[in-house]
């Protein structure tokens, strides 16, 4: 049985009136410069919720006064959020990377796992095919790359005296940011392009790993890959998650139109792509300076372990903060 429009409106107002009142209070705090760091985080969160309420109201009650009220309220909220955030660009960036970016990651962590699984599937397929017959590597790698690979020489870092650290790290960073951008942008192709880029890059790594494994150089190979690879792959998976989430917003728009849902998700997931850029910068520096260093292989594995622990602590700390906030305010996670 369908809900009558008037009853739908009454339920809508009754359910969300407290949130709208809270946003009013937070806007006044920001206006009077009495807002704290915790209040500022709440302001941003509440503003996003009320923006979603406005979209709903515009769909179902476009001519009702409540829609005009929400339109005015979100405009004031937008001004309060961004006025507070731009008082200091440096502080705004710190807030984004300390809490905003990890929170966006947790909201789309399921898509992160899907991106990781797709990449892994491509890697396992190429690894298995190449282990069976090394000629199969030609199906996953350019011929010139296959012909130019010398596993023993590639893992002998002491012979890399001509390695140009700055040029190498810069080129690597540029390539990886390009891959991440493709993972995100191709989400506009309803997710198909994102899945292909992830699977293709997985096949590349899998085929290379198999060639080194067949030559008995897998320990040295992974010593060259993992120090920068932990951050690099995490960044690519996050960008892939952004692309998949973008596609999902089109296929499953909820109560919004497909176009409106897609546009709103693009604004949010675009921030995820911005958030991974520092990960690529650090990964490129590691690959340009630490990877070719004449250190024992075990030290490279230690670098990889340190980056993995740092990532877990970074995203884990934010998860604990979000969980604690939701426990203190159970209604905060509900729209």
DODREN-847356 format. One record per residue (C-alpha): x, z, y; residue in three letters. Coordinates in pm, whole numbers, plus 50000, padded with zeros to 5 digits. Example, Ala and Ser with C-alpha at 12.3 -4.5 7.8 and 13.67 -1.06 7.14 Angstrom:
<sites>
+-------+-------+-------+------+
!    xx !    zz !    yy ! rest !
+-------+-------+-------+------+
! 51230 ! 50780 ! 49550 !  ala !
! 51367 ! 50714 ! 49894 !  ser !
+-------+-------+-------+------+
</sites>
This chain:
<sites>
+-------+-------+-------+------+
!    xx !    zz !    yy ! rest !
+-------+-------+-------+------+
! 50000 ! 50000 ! 50000 !  unk !
! 50148 ! 49897 ! 50338 !  unk !
! 50198 ! 50151 ! 50615 !  unk !
! 49974 ! 50099 ! 50919 !  unk !
! 50168 ! 50017 ! 51238 !  unk !
! 50040 ! 50323 ! 51426 !  unk !
! 50127 ! 50554 ! 51137 !  unk !
! 50470 ! 50388 ! 51106 !  unk !
! 50529 ! 50451 ! 51477 !  unk !
! 50428 ! 50817 ! 51449 !  unk !
! 50657 ! 50875 ! 51152 !  unk !
! 50941 ! 50698 ! 51331 !  unk !
! 50915 ! 50914 ! 51642 !  unk !
! 50865 ! 51237 ! 51448 !  unk !
! 51166 ! 51169 ! 51226 !  unk !
! 51413 ! 51074 ! 51499 !  unk !
! 51303 ! 51253 ! 51815 !  unk !
! 51554 ! 51534 ! 51761 !  unk !
! 51838 ! 51283 ! 51738 !  unk !
! 51733 ! 51118 ! 52064 !  unk !
! 51715 ! 51456 ! 52237 !  unk !
! 52060 ! 51542 ! 52106 !  unk !
! 52203 ! 51219 ! 52244 !  unk !
! 52051 ! 51303 ! 52583 !  unk !
! 52226 ! 51642 ! 52574 !  unk !
! 52561 ! 51492 ! 52476 !  unk !
! 52536 ! 51232 ! 52753 !  unk !
! 52484 ! 51511 ! 53006 !  unk !
! 52786 ! 51697 ! 52870 !  unk !
! 52998 ! 51385 ! 52907 !  unk !
! 52863 ! 51325 ! 53256 !  unk !
! 52953 ! 51681 ! 53363 !  unk !
! 53299 ! 51648 ! 53202 !  unk !
! 53224 ! 51946 ! 52977 !  unk !
! 53251 ! 51753 ! 52652 !  unk !
! 53489 ! 51871 ! 52380 !  unk !
! 53671 ! 51665 ! 52118 !  unk !
! 53408 ! 51767 ! 51859 !  unk !
! 53125 ! 51679 ! 52097 !  unk !
! 53288 ! 51343 ! 52169 !  unk !
! 53299 ! 51259 ! 51799 !  unk !
! 52935 ! 51362 ! 51770 !  unk !
! 52847 ! 51153 ! 52075 !  unk !
! 52988 ! 50841 ! 51914 !  unk !
! 52818 ! 50912 ! 51582 !  unk !
! 52482 ! 50989 ! 51743 !  unk !
! 52504 ! 50685 ! 51969 !  unk !
! 52550 ! 50457 ! 51665 !  unk !
! 52248 ! 50614 ! 51493 !  unk !
! 52027 ! 50570 ! 51800 !  unk !
! 52146 ! 50209 ! 51830 !  unk !
! 52017 ! 50152 ! 51476 !  unk !
! 51688 ! 50316 ! 51575 !  unk !
! 51664 ! 50076 ! 51871 !  unk !
! 51713 ! 49776 ! 51642 !  unk !
! 51434 ! 49905 ! 51417 !  unk !
! 51203 ! 49964 ! 51714 !  unk !
! 51273 ! 49615 ! 51852 !  unk !
! 51169 ! 49472 ! 51516 !  unk !
! 50848 ! 49670 ! 51460 !  unk !
! 50740 ! 49797 ! 51806 !  unk !
! 50888 ! 49546 ! 52055 !  unk !
! 50634 ! 49614 ! 52331 !  unk !
! 50594 ! 49988 ! 52288 !  unk !
! 50731 ! 50230 ! 52552 !  unk !
! 50943 ! 50404 ! 52285 !  unk !
! 51146 ! 50085 ! 52250 !  unk !
! 51208 ! 50069 ! 52625 !  unk !
! 51308 ! 50435 ! 52619 !  unk !
! 51555 ! 50377 ! 52334 !  unk !
! 51695 ! 50074 ! 52512 !  unk !
! 51767 ! 50285 ! 52821 !  unk !
! 51902 ! 50571 ! 52612 !  unk !
! 52145 ! 50351 ! 52417 !  unk !
! 52264 ! 50188 ! 52740 !  unk !
! 52340 ! 50535 ! 52880 !  unk !
! 52499 ! 50634 ! 52549 !  unk !
! 52718 ! 50324 ! 52549 !  unk !
! 52839 ! 50400 ! 52899 !  unk !
! 52908 ! 50765 ! 52810 !  unk !
! 53096 ! 50679 ! 52490 !  unk !
! 53317 ! 50413 ! 52639 !  unk !
! 53368 ! 50587 ! 52972 !  unk !
! 53490 ! 50894 ! 52783 !  unk !
! 53701 ! 50682 ! 52548 !  unk !
! 53870 ! 50482 ! 52823 !  unk !
! 53980 ! 50777 ! 53036 !  unk !
! 54300 ! 50740 ! 52847 !  unk !
! 54365 ! 50431 ! 52638 !  unk !
! 54633 ! 50620 ! 52449 !  unk !
! 54399 ! 50902 ! 52358 !  unk !
! 54132 ! 50650 ! 52257 !  unk !
! 54373 ! 50483 ! 52017 !  unk !
! 54479 ! 50821 ! 51878 !  unk !
! 54116 ! 50916 ! 51816 !  unk !
! 54048 ! 50583 ! 51646 !  unk !
! 54342 ! 50606 ! 51408 !  unk !
! 54307 ! 50980 ! 51346 !  unk !
! 53936 ! 50982 ! 51267 !  unk !
! 53750 ! 50661 ! 51347 !  unk !
! 53940 ! 50422 ! 51121 !  unk !
! 53947 ! 50655 ! 50816 !  unk !
! 53574 ! 50723 ! 50862 !  unk !
! 53499 ! 50349 ! 50863 !  unk !
! 53711 ! 50317 ! 50549 !  unk !
! 53517 ! 50589 ! 50366 !  unk !
! 53183 ! 50431 ! 50460 !  unk !
! 53295 ! 50110 ! 50287 !  unk !
! 53514 ! 50256 ! 50012 !  unk !
! 53302 ! 50093 ! 49739 !  unk !
! 53391 ! 49750 ! 49876 !  unk !
! 53756 ! 49860 ! 49883 !  unk !
! 53738 ! 49930 ! 49509 !  unk !
! 53572 ! 49593 ! 49447 !  unk !
! 53845 ! 49415 ! 49645 !  unk !
! 54112 ! 49599 ! 49445 !  unk !
! 53945 ! 49507 ! 49115 !  unk !
! 53919 ! 49139 ! 49208 !  unk !
! 54287 ! 49130 ! 49305 !  unk !
! 54383 ! 49311 ! 48985 !  unk !
! 54176 ! 49072 ! 48773 !  unk !
! 54360 ! 48776 ! 48923 !  unk !
! 54693 ! 48946 ! 48863 !  unk !
! 54619 ! 49031 ! 48500 !  unk !
! 54496 ! 48682 ! 48424 !  unk !
! 54806 ! 48515 ! 48568 !  unk !
! 55037 ! 48774 ! 48411 !  unk !
! 54886 ! 48723 ! 48066 !  unk !
! 54894 ! 48344 ! 48086 !  unk !
! 55256 ! 48338 ! 48207 !  unk !
! 55374 ! 48591 ! 47949 !  unk !
! 55237 ! 48365 ! 47676 !  unk !
! 55408 ! 48056 ! 47819 !  unk !
! 55624 ! 48060 ! 48132 !  unk !
! 55521 ! 47700 ! 48206 !  unk !
! 55176 ! 47835 ! 48290 !  unk !
! 55331 ! 47986 ! 48604 !  unk !
! 55302 ! 47639 ! 48757 !  unk !
! 54926 ! 47689 ! 48762 !  unk !
! 54961 ! 47990 ! 48991 !  unk !
! 55281 ! 47929 ! 49190 !  unk !
! 55420 ! 47632 ! 49385 !  unk !
! 55664 ! 47428 ! 49171 !  unk !
! 55952 ! 47481 ! 49416 !  unk !
! 55903 ! 47857 ! 49393 !  unk !
! 55908 ! 47855 ! 49013 !  unk !
! 56219 ! 47637 ! 49004 !  unk !
! 56398 ! 47851 ! 49263 !  unk !
! 56337 ! 48187 ! 49094 !  unk !
! 56643 ! 48354 ! 48944 !  unk !
! 56525 ! 48702 ! 48834 !  unk !
! 56875 ! 48845 ! 48790 !  unk !
! 56993 ! 48727 ! 49131 !  unk !
! 56667 ! 48818 ! 49303 !  unk !
! 56690 ! 49182 ! 49201 !  unk !
! 57061 ! 49212 ! 49285 !  unk !
! 57028 ! 49353 ! 49636 !  unk !
! 57403 ! 49394 ! 49676 !  unk !
! 57438 ! 49015 ! 49705 !  unk !
! 57199 ! 48992 ! 50001 !  unk !
! 57454 ! 49006 ! 50277 !  unk !
! 57291 ! 48723 ! 50471 !  unk !
! 56946 ! 48885 ! 50486 !  unk !
! 56816 ! 48865 ! 50844 !  unk !
! 56619 ! 49189 ! 50868 !  unk !
! 56435 ! 49128 ! 51196 !  unk !
! 56336 ! 48769 ! 51114 !  unk !
! 56231 ! 48858 ! 50762 !  unk !
! 56013 ! 49154 ! 50859 !  unk !
! 55851 ! 48956 ! 51138 !  unk !
! 55769 ! 48661 ! 50911 !  unk !
! 55632 ! 48891 ! 50641 !  unk !
! 55413 ! 49079 ! 50886 !  unk !
! 55276 ! 48756 ! 51028 !  unk !
! 55191 ! 48618 ! 50683 !  unk !
! 55023 ! 48937 ! 50565 !  unk !
! 54813 ! 48974 ! 50879 !  unk !
! 54703 ! 48614 ! 50823 !  unk !
! 54597 ! 48698 ! 50466 !  unk !
! 54406 ! 49005 ! 50587 !  unk !
! 54233 ! 48807 ! 50859 !  unk !
! 54130 ! 48543 ! 50603 !  unk !
! 53990 ! 48814 ! 50374 !  unk !
! 53775 ! 48938 ! 50660 !  unk !
! 53682 ! 48608 ! 50826 !  unk !
! 53588 ! 48438 ! 50500 !  unk !
! 53328 ! 48708 ! 50453 !  unk !
! 53127 ! 48482 ! 50684 !  unk !
! 53110 ! 48242 ! 50388 !  unk !
! 52888 ! 48500 ! 50217 !  unk !
! 53183 ! 48664 ! 50043 !  unk !
! 53296 ! 48367 ! 49834 !  unk !
! 53604 ! 48296 ! 50045 !  unk !
! 53703 ! 48663 ! 50048 !  unk !
! 53680 ! 48686 ! 49670 !  unk !
! 53892 ! 48372 ! 49630 !  unk !
! 54170 ! 48490 ! 49864 !  unk !
! 54189 ! 48824 ! 49683 !  unk !
! 54188 ! 48663 ! 49339 !  unk !
! 54444 ! 48399 ! 49443 !  unk !
! 54689 ! 48653 ! 49584 !  unk !
! 54648 ! 48862 ! 49271 !  unk !
! 54738 ! 48558 ! 49059 !  unk !
! 55051 ! 48499 ! 49266 !  unk !
! 55179 ! 48853 ! 49211 !  unk !
! 55079 ! 48849 ! 48843 !  unk !
! 55263 ! 48524 ! 48772 !  unk !
! 55578 ! 48642 ! 48951 !  unk !
! 55572 ! 48974 ! 48765 !  unk !
! 55542 ! 48792 ! 48431 !  unk !
! 55843 ! 48568 ! 48504 !  unk !
! 56057 ! 48872 ! 48585 !  unk !
! 55921 ! 49060 ! 48283 !  unk !
! 56015 ! 48774 ! 48050 !  unk !
! 56367 ! 48785 ! 48194 !  unk !
! 56395 ! 49161 ! 48139 !  unk !
! 56405 ! 49231 ! 48513 !  unk !
! 56065 ! 49398 ! 48562 !  unk !
! 56219 ! 49730 ! 48669 !  unk !
! 56416 ! 49562 ! 48945 !  unk !
! 56123 ! 49340 ! 49043 !  unk !
! 55883 ! 49629 ! 49101 !  unk !
! 56157 ! 49818 ! 49285 !  unk !
! 56148 ! 49533 ! 49537 !  unk !
! 55768 ! 49510 ! 49548 !  unk !
! 55635 ! 49866 ! 49555 !  unk !
! 55814 ! 50014 ! 49861 !  unk !
! 55629 ! 49783 ! 50098 !  unk !
! 55357 ! 49681 ! 49851 !  unk !
! 55166 ! 50010 ! 49855 !  unk !
! 55088 ! 49979 ! 50226 !  unk !
! 55061 ! 49603 ! 50219 !  unk !
! 54813 ! 49591 ! 49932 !  unk !
! 54610 ! 49880 ! 50072 !  unk !
! 54578 ! 49689 ! 50401 !  unk !
! 54475 ! 49368 ! 50224 !  unk !
! 54217 ! 49557 ! 50015 !  unk !
! 54073 ! 49719 ! 50330 !  unk !
! 54050 ! 49379 ! 50500 !  unk !
! 53889 ! 49245 ! 50183 !  unk !
! 53643 ! 49535 ! 50190 !  unk !
! 53555 ! 49441 ! 50548 !  unk !
! 53484 ! 49083 ! 50441 !  unk !
! 53275 ! 49188 ! 50143 !  unk !
! 53081 ! 49439 ! 50351 !  unk !
! 53016 ! 49166 ! 50606 !  unk !
! 52877 ! 48938 ! 50335 !  unk !
! 52669 ! 49223 ! 50190 !  unk !
! 52507 ! 49283 ! 50530 !  unk !
! 52374 ! 48928 ! 50514 !  unk !
! 52248 ! 48946 ! 50157 !  unk !
! 52101 ! 49296 ! 50194 !  unk !
! 52000 ! 49334 ! 50562 !  unk !
! 51765 ! 49629 ! 50509 !  unk !
! 51503 ! 49654 ! 50782 !  unk !
! 51691 ! 49422 ! 51019 !  unk !
! 51689 ! 49045 ! 51021 !  unk !
! 51980 ! 48884 ! 50835 !  unk !
! 52139 ! 48759 ! 51156 !  unk !
! 52105 ! 49092 ! 51336 !  unk !
! 52242 ! 49282 ! 51035 !  unk !
! 52533 ! 49039 ! 51008 !  unk !
! 52620 ! 49063 ! 51380 !  unk !
! 52613 ! 49443 ! 51377 !  unk !
! 52831 ! 49466 ! 51068 !  unk !
! 53080 ! 49218 ! 51213 !  unk !
! 53134 ! 49446 ! 51513 !  unk !
! 53204 ! 49743 ! 51288 !  unk !
! 53411 ! 49578 ! 51016 !  unk !
! 53620 ! 49402 ! 51280 !  unk !
! 53753 ! 49747 ! 51366 !  unk !
! 53873 ! 49785 ! 51006 !  unk !
! 54087 ! 49474 ! 51046 !  unk !
! 54234 ! 49615 ! 51366 !  unk !
! 54304 ! 49940 ! 51182 !  unk !
! 54517 ! 49777 ! 50911 !  unk !
! 54761 ! 49613 ! 51155 !  unk !
! 54987 ! 49925 ! 51178 !  unk !
! 54999 ! 49932 ! 50796 !  unk !
! 55127 ! 49575 ! 50797 !  unk !
! 55382 ! 49657 ! 51067 !  unk !
! 55523 ! 49947 ! 50865 !  unk !
! 55516 ! 49744 ! 50541 !  unk !
! 55702 ! 49458 ! 50708 !  unk !
! 55969 ! 49694 ! 50841 !  unk !
! 56015 ! 49842 ! 50495 !  unk !
! 56041 ! 49496 ! 50339 !  unk !
! 56279 ! 49375 ! 50604 !  unk !
! 56513 ! 49675 ! 50613 !  unk !
! 56469 ! 49898 ! 50306 !  unk !
! 56395 ! 49639 ! 50036 !  unk !
! 56730 ! 49455 ! 50077 !  unk !
! 56931 ! 49776 ! 50120 !  unk !
! 57198 ! 49828 ! 49851 !  unk !
! 57032 ! 50143 ! 49719 !  unk !
! 56964 ! 50234 ! 49356 !  unk !
! 56629 ! 50112 ! 49232 !  unk !
! 56497 ! 50463 ! 49181 !  unk !
! 56524 ! 50528 ! 49555 !  unk !
! 56294 ! 50232 ! 49619 !  unk !
! 56039 ! 50384 ! 49383 !  unk !
! 56067 ! 50709 ! 49578 !  unk !
! 55989 ! 50522 ! 49900 !  unk !
! 55682 ! 50375 ! 49729 !  unk !
! 55571 ! 50719 ! 49615 !  unk !
! 55612 ! 50860 ! 49966 !  unk !
! 55398 ! 50583 ! 50117 !  unk !
! 55131 ! 50638 ! 49851 !  unk !
! 55117 ! 51012 ! 49916 !  unk !
! 55104 ! 50948 ! 50291 !  unk !
! 54806 ! 50715 ! 50246 !  unk !
! 54624 ! 50966 ! 50025 !  unk !
! 54681 ! 51246 ! 50276 !  unk !
! 54577 ! 51026 ! 50569 !  unk !
! 54247 ! 50909 ! 50423 !  unk !
! 54188 ! 51231 ! 50227 !  unk !
! 54214 ! 51452 ! 50535 !  unk !
! 53950 ! 51244 ! 50709 !  unk !
! 53721 ! 51261 ! 50405 !  unk !
! 53740 ! 51641 ! 50410 !  unk !
! 53657 ! 51640 ! 50783 !  unk !
! 53355 ! 51414 ! 50733 !  unk !
! 53233 ! 51622 ! 50436 !  unk !
! 53268 ! 51948 ! 50634 !  unk !
! 53079 ! 51800 ! 50928 !  unk !
! 52796 ! 51684 ! 50703 !  unk !
! 52776 ! 52027 ! 50540 !  unk !
! 52750 ! 52191 ! 50880 !  unk !
! 52489 ! 51937 ! 50997 !  unk !
! 52304 ! 51796 ! 50692 !  unk !
! 52093 ! 51565 ! 50907 !  unk !
! 52395 ! 51393 ! 51056 !  unk !
! 52432 ! 51148 ! 50773 !  unk !
! 52068 ! 51046 ! 50780 !  unk !
! 51941 ! 50776 ! 51001 !  unk !
+-------+-------+-------+------+
</sites>
